[in-house]
Amino acid sequence: MSGPKNNGGRDDGLAPAVRAILCDRTVRGRRASASPLSSSVCVIGAGPCGLTTLKNLSQAGLQDIVCYEAGSQVGGNWVFRDEHGHSSIYETTHTISSKKLSQFDDFPMPGDFPDFPSHQQILAYFQAYASRFDLTRYIRFRSRVHQVKRESGGQWQVAIMGPEGEEIRIFDNLIVCSGHHWDPDMPELSGNFSGRQIHAHDYKSAEPFRDSRVLVVGGGNSACDIAVETSRLSRKTCISMRRGYYIIPKIIYGKPVDVAYSQLLFLPKPLRQRILGLCLRLAIGRWEKYHLKQPDCRPMEMHPTLNSEILYLIRHGKIHPRGAIVSAEANAVTFEDGSTDEFDAIVWATGYRTGFPFLGDMYREWTTAKRLPLYLKMIPADSPNLYFIGLFQPIGCIWTLADYQARIAALQITGQLKRPKNLQDLITREMDNPHWRFQDHPRHAVEVDYHDFKSELISELKSATTH
């Protein structure tokens, strides 16, 4: 697969000056690569966020770059492997965000990709991206970072376990691109359930649940996808939701829903919310018709679930909604309304904890935090040479926004973009003023509005051209 030669007439709304910052190597009127820079950079992870980080570091003129990737190829959790413990998509995964809003600004997806590409197509796209920008030269595959320590002089001591054994290296800068969808949050089930229990992290396909009675727990994207898939093969599939969710079709009024929503950006947010609520009511009807709880907040104030099939299958009796779980005994599960049902397996689609074990105690409290103290969701106030790329949850695609974050990091490392002096004040302001009134829960600790966050990142990049 090779990248297309042009953008196919895309209108991404970027001003030419900003596009130059993102897509060219010219910064402040000169070639960044004209004078090689000696600062060393360690990048952890070669998923999509790691790849765009490598591209931006290289284009900023940095040469001493090493990326450590635990797997054997680029792509991160878009590399499908049917094995326990490997954090990856499952067999039937397609993107939730549309192609138009899931392609890098300087590397559009092929024109023959569908609106919602498959995981095979997305992986091929990332592989082509790595080839186009010659990124694999920086990557050490099958190399897992297991410990990082800050040296007394501020540098980073990085311990890696690779094919040749353990290696320790010192770097001037550390960029973490390992994501936040790998440490499963597995609740404790009261009682003694005798059936099989797994987290969605270990779900790969529906085949192991053929002819089984399956209970999926959760209401997010993974929960609804898994319920849909298992319902095709299982004897019975139920889905347990302890609260109401906004379940939104991926296609609405003939357009991908994220594209349709982007056409409302000129409206004030309160009006947008009202229009979204009305459109959902017209397209779906009342939640009670599906035996689902009414969400206890307005649209955009919780992470939405994009799924075009689950409501259809509920109304066809293929998926049976249930309330919160109270307890279990043998195969019987009791729910909050007092009803009991029997299951052979429970799939816990209950999210992930934010954690970085290789950083030790530095940010251990983030695991249960409701807000993370990071400027632009990437820069901590206490570590001037540490960056987190892709550590946010947009209502939309992650890696296209990570591209902007990575460019900011690259320009700061090369001294072409100043680190804000009042960083702690900016972090506090950012945490106190979320893009929407998100629910106060660790699930929304890194939640952002795609378009608002994109504007903030571009605004930061523009400052590189004004100094």
C-alpha positions as CSV (number, residue, x, y, z in Angstrom):
1,M,0.0,0.0,0.0
2,S,1.3,3.5,-0.8
3,G,0.0,6.8,0.2
4,P,-2.1,8.9,-2.2
5,K,-0.4,11.7,-4.0
6,N,-2.9,14.4,-3.0
7,N,-5.6,15.0,-0.5
8,G,-8.5,14.1,-2.7
9,G,-10.0,17.6,-2.3
10,R,-10.2,17.3,1.5
11,D,-11.0,20.5,3.3
12,D,-9.5,20.1,6.8
13,G,-9.8,23.8,7.7
14,L,-6.1,24.3,8.2
15,A,-4.6,27.7,7.3
16,P,-1.6,27.5,4.9
17,A,0.8,28.7,7.6
18,V,-0.3,26.0,10.0
19,R,-0.2,23.3,7.3
20,A,3.4,24.4,6.7
21,I,4.2,23.8,10.4
22,L,2.6,20.3,10.3
23,C,3.5,19.0,6.9
24,D,6.9,20.7,6.0
25,R,10.3,20.8,7.6
26,T,10.4,24.6,7.4
27,V,10.2,26.3,10.8
28,R,10.6,30.1,11.3
29,G,11.9,30.6,7.7
30,R,14.7,28.0,7.8
31,R,15.2,24.3,7.3
32,A,15.3,22.6,10.7
33,S,17.5,19.9,9.2
34,A,20.1,22.4,8.1
35,S,22.0,22.0,11.3
36,P,21.7,18.6,13.0
37,L,20.8,18.7,16.6
38,S,22.4,16.5,19.2
39,S,19.7,16.2,21.9
40,S,18.8,12.5,22.4
41,V,15.2,11.3,22.6
42,C,13.7,8.1,23.8
43,V,10.2,7.3,22.4
44,I,8.2,4.5,24.1
45,G,5.8,2.7,21.7
46,A,5.5,2.4,17.9
47,G,1.7,2.6,17.7
48,P,0.1,5.4,15.6
49,C,1.1,8.0,18.3
50,G,4.6,6.8,18.4
51,L,4.9,6.8,14.6
52,T,3.8,10.4,14.3
53,T,6.1,11.4,17.1
54,L,9.1,9.8,15.2
55,K,8.0,11.7,12.1
56,N,7.8,15.0,13.8
57,L,11.1,14.6,15.7
58,S,12.9,13.7,12.4
59,Q,11.4,16.6,10.6
60,A,12.4,19.0,13.3
61,G,16.0,18.0,12.6
62,L,16.7,15.6,15.5
63,Q,18.9,12.6,14.7
64,D,19.6,10.8,18.0
65,I,16.2,9.2,18.3
66,V,15.4,5.7,19.5
67,C,11.9,4.1,19.8
68,Y,11.4,1.0,21.8
69,E,8.5,-1.2,20.8
70,A,7.5,-4.4,22.7
71,G,5.9,-6.0,19.6
72,S,7.4,-7.1,16.3
73,Q,5.9,-4.5,14.1
74,V,4.4,-1.0,14.0
75,G,0.8,-0.4,14.7
76,G,0.4,-0.8,18.5
77,N,-3.0,-2.2,19.5
78,W,-4.1,-2.2,15.8
79,V,-1.9,-5.3,15.3
80,F,-4.4,-8.2,15.7
81,R,-3.1,-11.3,17.5
82,D,-5.4,-13.9,18.9
83,E,-3.4,-14.5,22.1
84,H,-4.0,-13.8,25.8
85,G,-2.4,-10.7,27.3
86,H,-1.7,-8.9,24.0
87,S,-3.5,-5.6,23.9
88,S,-5.1,-5.4,20.5
89,I,-8.3,-4.8,18.6
90,Y,-10.6,-7.8,18.0
91,E,-11.2,-9.8,14.9
92,T,-14.0,-7.7,13.4
93,T,-12.9,-4.2,14.5
94,H,-13.6,-1.1,12.3
95,T,-12.8,2.5,13.2
96,I,-15.3,4.4,15.2
97,S,-14.3,7.8,13.7
98,S,-14.7,8.2,10.0
99,K,-11.9,8.1,7.4
100,K,-12.2,11.8,6.8
101,L,-11.4,12.6,10.4
102,S,-8.9,9.7,11.0
103,Q,-6.3,10.5,8.4
104,F,-3.1,12.4,9.0
105,D,-2.9,15.9,7.5
106,D,0.2,15.0,5.5
107,F,-0.8,11.4,4.6
108,P,-4.4,11.0,3.6
109,M,-6.0,7.5,3.4
110,P,-6.5,5.9,0.0
111,G,-9.7,7.0,-1.8
112,D,-11.0,3.5,-2.0
113,F,-11.1,3.1,1.8
114,P,-14.6,2.9,3.2
115,D,-16.0,5.5,5.6
116,F,-15.1,3.3,8.5
117,P,-12.0,1.2,7.6
118,S,-11.3,-2.2,9.0
119,H,-8.4,-2.9,11.3
120,Q,-6.5,-4.6,8.4
121,Q,-6.8,-1.4,6.4
122,I,-5.8,0.8,9.3
123,L,-2.7,-1.3,10.0
124,A,-1.8,-1.2,6.3
125,Y,-2.2,2.6,6.5
126,F,0.2,2.8,9.5
127,Q,2.7,0.6,7.8
128,A,2.6,2.8,4.7
129,Y,3.0,5.9,6.9
130,A,6.1,4.4,8.5
131,S,7.5,3.6,5.1
132,R,6.7,7.0,3.6
133,F,8.6,8.8,6.3
134,D,11.3,6.1,6.8
135,L,10.5,5.6,10.5
136,T,11.5,2.0,11.1
137,R,15.1,3.0,11.2
138,Y,14.5,4.5,14.6
139,I,12.5,1.5,16.0
140,R,13.9,-1.3,18.1
141,F,11.3,-4.1,18.0
142,R,10.8,-6.7,20.7
143,S,12.2,-4.3,23.2
144,R,10.2,-3.5,26.3
145,V,11.0,-0.6,28.5
146,H,10.6,-1.9,32.1
147,Q,12.1,0.9,34.2
148,V,12.8,4.6,33.8
149,K,14.7,6.7,36.3
150,R,15.5,10.4,36.4
151,E,19.2,11.1,36.7
152,S,20.5,13.8,39.1
153,G,21.3,16.0,36.1
154,G,17.8,15.7,34.8
155,Q,18.4,13.1,32.1
156,W,16.5,9.8,31.8
157,Q,18.0,6.4,32.6
158,V,16.0,3.9,30.5
159,A,16.2,0.1,31.1
160,I,15.1,-2.0,28.2
161,M,14.7,-5.8,27.9
162,G,15.3,-6.7,24.3
163,P,16.4,-9.6,22.1
164,E,20.0,-9.3,23.3
165,G,19.0,-9.1,27.0
166,E,18.9,-6.0,29.2
167,E,20.2,-2.7,28.0
168,I,20.5,0.6,29.9
169,R,20.7,3.9,28.0
170,I,20.7,7.6,29.0
171,F,18.5,10.1,27.1
172,D,18.0,13.8,27.3
173,N,14.3,13.6,26.6
174,L,11.6,11.0,27.2
175,I,8.3,10.8,25.1
176,V,5.7,8.3,26.3
177,C,3.4,7.0,23.5
178,S,2.3,3.7,25.1
179,G,-1.3,4.7,25.3
180,H,-3.9,4.1,28.1
181,H,-5.9,1.1,26.8
182,W,-3.7,-1.7,28.1
183,D,-4.2,-2.0,31.9
184,P,-7.7,-3.6,32.4
185,D,-10.0,-2.3,35.1
186,M,-11.5,-5.6,36.3
187,P,-14.2,-5.2,39.0
188,E,-14.7,-7.7,41.8
189,L,-17.9,-9.7,41.4
190,S,-19.7,-10.4,44.7
191,G,-20.3,-14.1,45.2
192,N,-18.9,-17.2,43.5
193,F,-19.5,-17.2,39.7
194,S,-18.6,-20.6,38.3
195,G,-18.5,-19.6,34.6
196,R,-15.7,-18.0,32.6
197,Q,-14.8,-14.4,33.2
198,I,-12.6,-12.2,30.9
199,H,-12.0,-8.6,30.4
200,A,-12.6,-7.0,27.0
201,H,-8.8,-6.6,26.8
202,D,-8.6,-10.3,26.2
203,Y,-11.6,-10.6,23.9
204,K,-10.4,-11.4,20.3
205,S,-13.4,-13.0,18.6
206,A,-16.9,-14.4,19.2
207,E,-16.1,-18.0,18.3
208,P,-15.2,-19.1,21.9
209,F,-18.7,-18.0,22.9
210,R,-20.6,-20.1,20.3
211,D,-23.7,-21.6,21.9
212,S,-22.9,-20.1,25.2
213,R,-25.0,-17.8,27.5
214,V,-23.0,-14.6,27.5
215,L,-23.3,-11.5,29.8
216,V,-21.4,-8.4,28.6
217,V,-20.9,-5.7,31.3
218,G,-20.6,-2.1,30.3
219,G,-22.1,0.4,27.9
220,G,-19.1,1.8,26.0
221,N,-17.9,1.1,22.5
222,S,-16.2,-2.2,23.3
223,A,-19.2,-3.5,25.4
224,C,-21.7,-2.8,22.6
225,D,-19.4,-4.2,19.9
226,I,-18.8,-7.4,21.8
227,A,-22.4,-7.8,22.6
228,V,-23.3,-7.4,18.9
229,E,-20.6,-9.9,17.8
230,T,-21.4,-12.6,20.4
231,S,-25.1,-12.3,19.8
232,R,-24.5,-13.8,16.3
233,L,-23.2,-17.1,17.7
234,S,-24.3,-17.4,21.3
235,R,-27.3,-19.1,22.7
236,K,-28.1,-15.9,24.5
237,T,-26.4,-12.5,24.9
238,C,-27.3,-10.0,27.6
239,I,-25.7,-6.6,28.3
240,S,-25.5,-5.2,31.8
241,M,-25.5,-1.4,32.1
242,R,-25.5,0.3,35.5
243,R,-26.4,3.7,34.0
244,G,-27.7,5.3,30.8
245,Y,-25.4,5.9,27.8
246,Y,-25.8,7.9,24.6
247,I,-25.7,5.2,21.9
248,I,-25.3,7.0,18.6
249,P,-25.5,5.5,15.1
250,K,-22.3,5.7,13.1
251,I,-24.2,7.0,10.1
252,I,-26.8,9.7,10.5
253,Y,-28.8,11.4,7.8
254,G,-26.5,9.6,5.2
255,K,-23.2,10.9,6.7
256,P,-20.7,9.6,9.2
257,V,-21.9,11.0,12.5
258,D,-18.6,12.8,13.2
259,V,-18.7,14.5,9.8
260,A,-22.3,15.5,10.4
261,Y,-21.5,16.9,13.8
262,S,-18.6,19.0,12.4
263,Q,-21.1,20.9,10.4
264,L,-22.6,22.2,13.6
265,L,-19.4,23.8,15.0
266,F,-20.5,27.3,14.1
267,L,-23.3,27.1,16.6
268,P,-23.0,27.8,20.4
269,K,-22.4,24.7,22.4
270,P,-25.7,24.8,24.3
271,L,-27.6,25.0,21.0
272,R,-25.4,22.1,19.6
273,Q,-26.4,20.0,22.6
274,R,-30.1,20.7,22.1
275,I,-29.8,19.8,18.4
276,L,-27.9,16.6,19.1
277,G,-30.5,15.6,21.6
278,L,-33.3,16.3,19.2
279,C,-31.6,14.4,16.4
280,L,-31.1,11.4,18.6
281,R,-34.7,11.5,19.7
282,L,-35.9,11.6,16.1
283,A,-33.5,8.9,14.9
284,I,-33.8,6.5,17.9
285,G,-36.8,7.4,20.0
286,R,-37.1,7.0,23.8
287,W,-34.5,4.9,25.6
288,E,-37.3,3.1,27.5
289,K,-38.3,1.5,24.2
290,Y,-35.0,-0.4,24.3
291,H,-35.3,-1.2,28.1
292,L,-32.3,1.1,28.6
293,K,-31.8,3.8,31.3
294,Q,-32.0,7.4,30.4
295,P,-28.6,9.1,30.5
296,D,-28.3,11.4,33.5
297,C,-26.4,14.1,31.6
298,R,-26.7,16.0,28.4
299,P,-25.1,14.9,25.1
300,M,-21.3,15.5,25.0
301,E,-21.0,15.4,28.8
302,M,-20.0,11.7,28.7
303,H,-18.1,9.7,26.2
304,P,-20.7,8.6,23.6
305,T,-21.0,5.1,22.2
306,L,-21.0,4.8,18.5
307,N,-22.8,1.7,17.3
308,S,-25.4,1.2,14.5
309,E,-26.3,-2.4,15.4
310,I,-27.0,-2.8,19.1
311,L,-30.3,-0.9,19.3
312,Y,-31.5,-2.8,16.2
313,L,-30.5,-6.2,17.8
314,I,-32.2,-5.2,21.1
315,R,-35.4,-4.6,19.3
316,H,-35.1,-7.9,17.5
317,G,-34.6,-9.8,20.7
318,K,-31.0,-10.9,20.0
319,I,-29.5,-8.8,22.8
320,H,-31.2,-8.5,26.2
321,P,-30.5,-5.4,28.3
322,R,-30.0,-5.9,32.1
323,G,-29.3,-3.5,34.9
324,A,-26.3,-3.4,37.3
325,I,-25.1,-6.7,38.7
326,V,-25.6,-7.3,42.5
327,S,-24.1,-10.8,43.0
328,A,-23.5,-14.2,41.4
329,E,-23.7,-17.8,42.6
330,A,-22.7,-20.7,40.5
331,N,-24.0,-19.8,37.0
332,A,-26.7,-17.5,38.3
333,V,-26.3,-13.7,38.2
334,T,-28.7,-11.4,40.2
335,F,-29.4,-7.9,39.0
336,E,-30.4,-4.7,40.7
337,D,-34.1,-5.2,39.9
338,G,-34.1,-8.6,41.7
339,S,-34.1,-10.7,38.5
340,T,-31.8,-13.6,38.1
341,D,-30.4,-15.2,34.9
342,E,-27.9,-17.9,34.2
343,F,-24.7,-17.5,32.2
344,D,-21.7,-19.5,31.0
345,A,-19.4,-16.4,30.6
346,I,-19.1,-12.8,31.6
347,V,-17.1,-10.3,29.5
348,W,-16.2,-7.2,31.5
349,A,-16.0,-4.3,29.2
350,T,-15.3,-1.9,32.1
351,G,-12.5,0.2,30.8
352,Y,-8.8,0.7,31.7
353,R,-6.7,2.3,34.4
354,T,-4.2,5.0,33.4
355,G,-0.8,3.8,34.5
356,F,2.9,3.7,33.5
357,P,4.6,1.0,35.6
358,F,8.0,1.8,34.1
359,L,7.9,5.3,35.7
360,G,7.6,3.7,39.2
361,D,6.0,6.0,41.7
362,M,6.3,9.2,39.7
363,Y,2.7,9.2,38.5
364,R,1.1,6.3,40.3
365,E,-1.8,8.4,41.6
366,W,-3.0,8.9,38.0
367,T,-4.5,5.4,38.1
368,T,-7.6,6.6,39.9
369,A,-7.3,10.4,39.2
370,K,-10.3,12.3,37.9
371,R,-8.0,14.9,36.3
372,L,-4.5,14.6,35.1
373,P,-2.2,17.6,35.6
374,L,-0.9,18.0,32.1
375,Y,-0.7,21.1,29.8
376,L,-2.4,20.2,26.5
377,K,-2.8,16.7,28.0
378,M,1.0,16.2,27.3
379,I,3.3,18.3,29.4
380,P,3.8,17.9,33.2
381,A,4.9,21.0,35.1
382,D,7.6,19.1,37.1
383,S,9.5,17.5,34.2
384,P,10.8,19.8,31.5
385,N,12.0,17.0,29.3
386,L,9.1,14.6,29.6
387,Y,6.1,14.4,27.2
388,F,3.0,12.2,27.0
389,I,1.7,11.8,23.4
390,G,-1.8,10.5,22.8
391,L,-2.8,10.4,26.5
392,F,-6.3,11.8,26.0
393,Q,-9.7,10.5,25.0
394,P,-11.3,12.5,22.3
395,I,-14.8,12.3,21.0
396,G,-13.1,11.3,17.7
397,C,-9.7,10.0,16.5
398,I,-6.7,10.0,18.8
399,W,-3.7,9.8,16.4
400,T,-4.6,12.8,14.2
401,L,-4.5,15.0,17.3
402,A,-1.4,13.3,18.5
403,D,0.3,14.5,15.4
404,Y,-0.1,18.1,16.6
405,Q,1.1,17.2,20.1
406,A,4.2,15.5,18.7
407,R,5.0,18.6,16.6
408,I,4.8,20.7,19.8
409,A,7.1,18.4,21.6
410,A,9.6,18.3,18.7
411,L,9.7,22.1,18.5
412,Q,10.2,22.5,22.2
413,I,13.0,20.0,22.3
414,T,14.8,21.8,19.4
415,G,14.2,25.2,21.0
416,Q,12.0,26.4,18.3
417,L,8.9,26.7,20.6
418,K,9.3,28.0,24.1
419,R,7.9,26.1,27.0
420,P,5.4,28.3,28.8
421,K,6.7,30.0,31.9
422,N,3.4,29.9,33.8
423,L,2.9,26.2,33.1
424,Q,1.3,25.3,36.5
425,D,-1.2,28.1,36.1
426,L,-2.1,26.9,32.6
427,I,-2.5,23.3,33.8
428,T,-4.8,24.4,36.6
429,R,-6.9,26.5,34.2
430,E,-7.1,23.6,31.7
431,M,-8.3,21.2,34.4
432,D,-10.8,23.7,35.8
433,N,-12.2,24.4,32.3
434,P,-12.9,21.2,30.4
435,H,-14.4,21.5,26.9
436,W,-17.7,20.1,28.2
437,R,-19.1,19.5,31.7
438,F,-17.8,16.0,31.6
439,Q,-18.9,13.6,34.4
440,D,-16.7,13.6,37.4
441,H,-15.2,10.1,37.0
442,P,-11.7,8.7,36.2
443,R,-13.2,7.5,32.8
444,H,-13.3,11.2,31.8
445,A,-9.9,12.2,33.3
446,V,-8.4,12.7,29.8
447,E,-11.6,13.4,27.9
448,V,-11.5,16.2,25.3
449,D,-13.6,17.6,22.6
450,Y,-11.9,16.7,19.3
451,H,-12.5,20.1,17.6
452,D,-11.8,22.3,20.7
453,F,-8.6,20.3,21.4
454,K,-7.4,20.6,17.8
455,S,-7.9,24.4,17.9
456,E,-5.8,24.6,21.1
457,L,-3.0,22.5,19.7
458,I,-2.9,24.5,16.5
459,S,-2.9,27.8,18.5
460,E,0.2,26.5,20.4
461,L,1.9,25.7,17.1
462,K,1.1,29.1,15.6
463,S,3.1,30.7,18.3
464,A,6.2,29.0,16.8
465,T,5.8,31.3,13.7
466,T,5.3,34.5,15.7
467,H,8.5,34.5,17.7
